[in-house]
Amino acid sequence: MSARLFFLFLIVPAIELAVLLQIGRWIGLWATIGLIFATALAGSYLARREGLATWRAFQQRLAQGQLPGREIIDGVLILLSGALLITPGVLTDLLGLLGLLPPTRTLIRRFLIRRLQRMIEQQAVRLYVSFQGTMPSDSAAASEAEWSGRPRSRPHYLNDTEA
């Protein structure tokens, strides 16, 4: 893990600086600064547009009583892409823009899902689910009548036998 952090906090900024200096030599100082501002503006526009579209899709899936799994992953990818766009540098901006464009975000999401599935199958990661509020006990007395008249404190798609 420390090697990854070393790469992230020392090597990536050094590479970014070298790339920015090289671009500055090719196109000049002011054009390089303009490029940085242009990617920031384009990225903020895309992040806002894609974030709002993902939020609407998230709410629509919830309203239909479905789990918004894809929308959650897209939301995280959009958030991370926005953070990459805030970081000064050409390479991080390029990665951030790739995460904001729907076709490339779909590819990234598929890759992440496959990787997570492999990690779960290899038992390299464990997933825990918890519910807020009170849950009925496992006894036979815990029936659907116990839940009537109160807001449900667990998703409606679970039966009492699946708890």
Contacts in CASP RR format, 6 or more apart in sequence:
PFRMAT RR
TARGET T0000
AUTHOR 0000-0000-0000
METHOD contacts of the structure
MODEL  1
MSARLFFLFLIVPAIELAVLLQIGRWIGLWATIGLIFATALAGSYLARRE
GLATWRAFQQRLAQGQLPGREIIDGVLILLSGALLITPGVLTDLLGLLGL
LPPTRTLIRRFLIRRLQRMIEQQAVRLYVSFQGTMPSDSAAASEAEWSGR
PRSRPHYLNDTEA
12 91 0 8 1.000
12 92 0 8 1.000
15 91 0 8 1.000
16 87 0 8 1.000
16 88 0 8 1.000
16 89 0 8 1.000
16 90 0 8 1.000
16 91 0 8 1.000
16 92 0 8 1.000
19 89 0 8 1.000
19 90 0 8 1.000
19 91 0 8 1.000
20 32 0 8 1.000
20 88 0 8 1.000
20 89 0 8 1.000
20 90 0 8 1.000
23 32 0 8 1.000
23 35 0 8 1.000
23 90 0 8 1.000
24 31 0 8 1.000
24 32 0 8 1.000
27 35 0 8 1.000
35 90 0 8 1.000
36 88 0 8 1.000
36 89 0 8 1.000
36 93 0 8 1.000
39 85 0 8 1.000
39 90 0 8 1.000
39 93 0 8 1.000
39 97 0 8 1.000
40 85 0 8 1.000
40 86 0 8 1.000
40 93 0 8 1.000
42 97 0 8 1.000
43 82 0 8 1.000
43 85 0 8 1.000
43 93 0 8 1.000
43 96 0 8 1.000
43 97 0 8 1.000
43 100 0 8 1.000
44 85 0 8 1.000
46 97 0 8 1.000
46 100 0 8 1.000
46 101 0 8 1.000
47 78 0 8 1.000
47 81 0 8 1.000
47 82 0 8 1.000
47 85 0 8 1.000
47 100 0 8 1.000
50 74 0 8 1.000
50 78 0 8 1.000
50 100 0 8 1.000
50 102 0 8 1.000
50 105 0 8 1.000
51 75 0 8 1.000
51 78 0 8 1.000
54 71 0 8 1.000
54 74 0 8 1.000
54 75 0 8 1.000
54 78 0 8 1.000
57 68 0 8 1.000
57 71 0 8 1.000
57 74 0 8 1.000
58 68 0 8 1.000
58 71 0 8 1.000
58 72 0 8 1.000
58 75 0 8 1.000
61 67 0 8 1.000
61 68 0 8 1.000
61 69 0 8 1.000
61 71 0 8 1.000
62 68 0 8 1.000
65 156 0 8 1.000
65 157 0 8 1.000
67 155 0 8 1.000
67 157 0 8 1.000
70 109 0 8 1.000
73 109 0 8 1.000
73 112 0 8 1.000
73 113 0 8 1.000
74 105 0 8 1.000
74 109 0 8 1.000
77 99 0 8 1.000
77 105 0 8 1.000
77 108 0 8 1.000
77 109 0 8 1.000
78 99 0 8 1.000
78 100 0 8 1.000
78 105 0 8 1.000
80 96 0 8 1.000
80 99 0 8 1.000
81 95 0 8 1.000
81 96 0 8 1.000
81 97 0 8 1.000
81 98 0 8 1.000
81 99 0 8 1.000
81 100 0 8 1.000
81 105 0 8 1.000
82 96 0 8 1.000
82 100 0 8 1.000
84 92 0 8 1.000
84 93 0 8 1.000
84 95 0 8 1.000
84 96 0 8 1.000
85 92 0 8 1.000
85 93 0 8 1.000
85 96 0 8 1.000
85 97 0 8 1.000
85 100 0 8 1.000
87 93 0 8 1.000
98 104 0 8 1.000
98 105 0 8 1.000
98 108 0 8 1.000
99 105 0 8 1.000
99 108 0 8 1.000
116 125 0 8 1.000
119 125 0 8 1.000
120 126 0 8 1.000
120 127 0 8 1.000
131 153 0 8 1.000
131 154 0 8 1.000
132 153 0 8 1.000
133 153 0 8 1.000
134 153 0 8 1.000
135 153 0 8 1.000
135 154 0 8 1.000
135 163 0 8 1.000
136 142 0 8 1.000
136 143 0 8 1.000
136 146 0 8 1.000
136 147 0 8 1.000
136 160 0 8 1.000
136 163 0 8 1.000
138 163 0 8 1.000
142 160 0 8 1.000
143 160 0 8 1.000
144 160 0 8 1.000
154 163 0 8 1.000
END
